């Protein structure tokens, strides 16, 4: 199983712009990733409707996203929407604003060696490398770069101490 990942800092606007450009190349939809009480995945057809600090599976329009049942130790069943049951997908993990002074990191990754997933990841990668600025090991969206210049902390997580923040 391959694992390709592009770590990034992006505001909601940066992500919407990224997804819009990917959709212009190949019609793409998103499914909310996670563990749920309901088996039916939540599909987000419009990239403008994505939520910060949420993870999504991106997939070519027409791909059927499914959930898999996961037995819970405490009893009962939950339903996972993840790449394990959906190989032709790319994971888009959105960072987000934490208060007014911090933006957390996200990433775009592919966790399978599925040809369709690799193709979609290549499109994401191309758009990110073209539109985002590389600062150290992160790709930083235009709006996120402006926030960095204004003194907003760009942190790997919401609990990271300042010593781990991204700096130019």
C-alpha positions in Angstrom: 0.0 0.0 0.0 1.5 3.4 -1.0 1.2 6.5 1.1 1.7 9.9 -0.6 1.0 13.0 1.3 1.2 16.8 0.8 1.0 18.7 4.2 -0.6 22.1 3.9 -1.9 25.2 5.5 -5.1 26.4 3.9 -8.0 28.6 4.8 -11.5 27.6 3.8 -11.1 30.0 0.8 -7.8 28.4 -0.2 -9.4 24.9 0.0 -12.5 26.0 -2.0 -10.2 27.4 -4.7 -8.1 24.3 -4.7 -11.1 22.0 -5.0 -12.7 24.2 -7.6 -9.6 23.9 -9.8 -9.4 20.1 -9.3 -13.1 19.9 -10.3 -12.3 21.9 -13.4 -9.9 19.2 -14.5 -12.0 16.2 -13.4 -15.5 16.4 -11.9 -15.0 15.5 -8.2 -17.2 15.1 -5.2 -16.5 14.7 -1.5 -17.7 12.4 1.2 -17.4 13.2 4.9 -14.9 10.8 6.5 -15.3 9.3 9.9 -17.2 6.8 12.0 -21.0 7.3 12.0 -24.2 5.9 13.4 -25.8 5.8 9.9 -24.5 3.7 7.0 -25.3 6.2 4.2 -22.2 8.4 3.5 -22.7 12.2 3.5 -21.8 13.5 0.0 -20.7 17.1 -0.5 -21.1 18.0 -4.2 -20.2 21.6 -3.9 -16.6 22.4 -2.8 -17.8 25.7 -1.4 -19.7 23.8 1.3 -16.7 22.1 3.0 -16.2 22.6 6.7 -12.9 23.5 8.4 -11.3 20.9 10.6 -13.1 18.1 8.8 -11.7 15.2 6.8 -13.2 14.2 3.4 -12.7 11.5 0.8 -12.4 13.1 -2.7 -13.5 10.9 -5.6 -14.3 11.2 -9.3 -18.0 11.9 -10.0 -19.7 8.6 -10.6 -17.7 6.6 -8.0 -20.0 5.0 -5.4 -18.7 5.6 -1.9 -19.6 3.0 0.6 -19.3 2.6 4.4 -18.1 -0.5 6.2 -19.5 -1.7 9.5 -17.3 -1.7 12.5 -18.2 -3.7 15.6 -17.9 -1.6 18.7 -16.3 -3.0 21.9 -19.1 -1.5 23.9 -21.6 -3.2 21.7 -23.4 -2.1 18.6 -22.1 -1.2 15.2 -20.8 2.0 13.7 -20.2 2.7 10.0 -16.8 3.9 8.8 -16.4 6.0 5.7 -12.7 5.7 4.9 -10.2 4.7 2.1 -10.2 1.1 3.3 -13.6 0.5 1.8 -13.1 3.1 -1.0 -9.8 2.6 -2.7 -10.4 5.1 -5.6 -10.3 8.1 -3.3 -8.0 10.8 -2.0 -8.1 12.0 1.6 -8.5 15.7 2.1 -7.9 16.6 5.7 -8.9 20.2 6.3 -7.1 22.2 8.9 -8.9 25.2 10.3 -8.9 28.3 12.4 -8.6 28.0 16.1 -9.7 31.3 17.5 -8.4 34.3 15.7 -4.7 33.7 16.2 -4.1 30.2 14.8 -4.6 28.1 11.7 -4.0 24.3 12.0 -2.5 22.1 9.3 -4.2 19.7 7.0 -3.1 17.5 4.1 -4.0 15.8 0.9 -3.0 12.1 0.7 -3.6 8.9 -1.0 -3.4 5.7 1.0 -3.9 3.0 -1.7 -2.2 2.0 -4.9 -5.5 2.3 -6.8 -4.8 3.8 -10.2 -7.8 6.1 -10.1 -6.7 7.4 -6.7 -3.2 8.0 -7.9 -4.5 9.9 -10.9 -6.7 12.1 -8.7 -3.9 12.7 -6.3 -1.6 13.8 -9.2 -4.2 16.4 -10.1 -4.4 17.7 -6.5 -0.6 17.7 -6.3 -0.3 19.7 -9.6 -2.8 22.3 -8.4 -1.2 22.6 -4.9 2.3 22.9 -6.3 1.2 25.5 -8.8 -1.0 27.6 -6.5 0.5 27.2 -3.0 3.8 28.5 -1.7 6.3 25.9 -0.4 7.5 27.0 3.1 9.7 24.5 4.7 7.8 21.1 4.5 4.4 22.7 4.1 2.4 24.0 1.1 0.8 27.3 2.2 -2.3 28.6 0.4 -2.4 32.3 -0.6 -4.7 33.4 2.1 -2.9 31.3 4.7 0.4 32.9 3.7 -1.2 36.3 4.2 -2.3 35.3 7.7 1.2 34.0 8.5 2.6 37.4 7.4 0.0 39.1 9.7 1.2 37.2 12.7 -1.4 34.4 12.8 0.2 31.1 14.1 0.3 28.3 11.6 0.5 25.2 13.9 0.6 21.5 13.1 -2.3 20.9 15.6 -4.5 23.0 17.9 -2.3 21.9 20.9 1.1 22.5 19.4 3.4 24.8 21.4 4.6 27.9 19.5 8.1 26.3 19.0 6.5 24.0 16.3 4.7 26.8 14.4 5.6 27.4 10.8 7.8 30.4 10.3 9.5 31.9 7.2 
